[in-house]
Amino acid sequence: MFAVLALVWEKSVDIFHIKPYLLPPLSKVLTTAWSSRAVLFRESWITTLEIVQGFGWALVAGVALAVAIQASAFAQRTVYPLIVAFQGLPKIALAPLMVVWVGYGSASKVLMAFLFAFFPVVIGTLGGLASTSPALLEHFRAIRASRWTTFRRLHVPSALPAIIDGAKTAMPLAVIGAIVGEFVGSEAGLGHLILEANANGRTDLLFAALLMVSAVAGLLYLAVELVGRRVWWRAL
Amino acid sequence: MTASTSVQADAAISVRGVAKTFSARHEVRALEAVDFDVGLGEFVAVLGPSGCGKSTLLRIIAGLVPSDAGGEVKVLNRLQVDVSDQVGVVFQTHNMLPWLNVEENLRLAAEVRGVPPRELDPRIEELLVVLKLDAFRRSYPHELSGGMRQRAGLGQILALRPQVLLLDEPFGALDALTRDQLNIELLRIWQEMKKTVMLVTHSIAEAVFLSDRVLVMSDRPGRIIEQVRIDLPRPRSNETKAASQFGRYVVHLNELMGVR
């Protein structure tokens, strides 16, 4: 499938006389990618770190918040509506503010990745916690399990499949967040490279950067998928 | 055939004036004041139509649901205010965690109640053999048949070594054949382990086959309309059901429940 697509790309540039600055042939993109590999890998690494950090914090904070909401009626009434209201806000619009608040460096990108990834994790975890079987909850009461034991041995494993699903939604969003953050103001990263290549009319380099973005996104998603397979009862 | 409500000195379970009204949107009287005793080592079946409040009664005795004011439940002469360590409850839906294998599931309840591994290990080995689950100790619940799951669910509670066993139609979701088999196994285990059992069921034949005494409950609001002592010899087997006496009990209970 990929081979066919690559062939169509390569040949259509010749056949339809598409100008190279609009769509460079694949071969040109690949040679550029090879000759600029040092730059591409350096920028990819920077962006990857931003994504992973933002995603990681979103996972930790999202799960923690969902647990708090589930455990306390107070949090349910106060924090939850706030989060839902916040979710309605297009987070892209926050990117300039983040740069103003935490600066041009990688922190503002981590923050953007975090904001994009946070909500799906919260929703996934909440759904997972709520899906705990009432029959098993009663069983845990009947065997005199403490709240902590019930949480650890029943709620957490029950919620894990939904947390994994949330993480799978969150990871590609974290990629978007980091790239958007770099677009708005940055000195490094794949988003920065894309803007720079665009400004210099280097469409070949731009495409090479795009390929790197999808490679990074794909690998990170695969990582979540692989970790998720350890929660095998998800498939039951 | 009929036994009176006599107070037994060696009662394992003593129920006095237990009633229950649920008030959600409108009030529903689930249980009318109920009194009865279950003797030590006795096997008592509570028989009633679905929705008669027999499961509620079981939950009150287990300490999972409070009785209305004025009601009192004693288990082994201790007032039942919360679930106690002497009581084990098996519900109709099996109680196994999908992410634990059979052995881990069997250990679950006892681990939660803090039984040290030293004591628990031999109990689990014994139960795996008694319940014929030895070959499946590493299997997960979804890999087992319904009968095996229910056996393992019972095993998890037996591993607690409870003095009093409360069973809420534990085999109710199974086909008739598997159910009969498990009932025979249940009797065998009960006779070996000398526990007090209270079983809730809507099957007349099951109640007669298993128990020493059947408490018949009315439609909602549930109350005990009759107690029938079952004088069938033990150990009971499939031949027990062919005895004419067995049939007479079934007919009698049928009449009692049909009147309602």
Contacts between the chains, C-beta under 8 A, distances in Angstrom:
chain1	res1	chain2	res2	distance
A	135	B	91	6.4
A	135	B	93	4.3
A	135	B	95	7.5
A	136	B	95	6.8
A	136	B	97	7.1
A	138	B	64	6.7
A	138	B	91	6.8
A	139	B	89	7.9
A	139	B	91	6.7
A	139	B	95	4.2
A	140	B	112	7.5
A	141	B	64	5.9
A	141	B	83	6.7
A	142	B	62	6.2
A	142	B	64	6.2
A	142	B	83	5.8
A	142	B	88	7.9
A	142	B	89	4.3
A	142	B	91	7.8
A	143	B	83	7.8
A	143	B	108	7.5
A	143	B	109	4.2
A	143	B	112	5.1
A	143	B	113	6.1
A	143	B	160	7.3
A	144	B	82	7.9
A	144	B	83	5.3
A	144	B	85	7.1
A	144	B	112	7.0
A	144	B	113	5.9
A	145	B	112	4.7
A	149	B	112	5.6
A	153	B	97	7.5
A	153	B	108	7.5
A	153	B	112	7.3
A	154	B	97	7.3
A	157	B	97	7.0
A	157	B	99	5.0
A	233	B	98	4.7
A	233	B	99	4.7
A	233	B	140	8.0
A	236	B	98	5.7
A	236	B	142	5.4
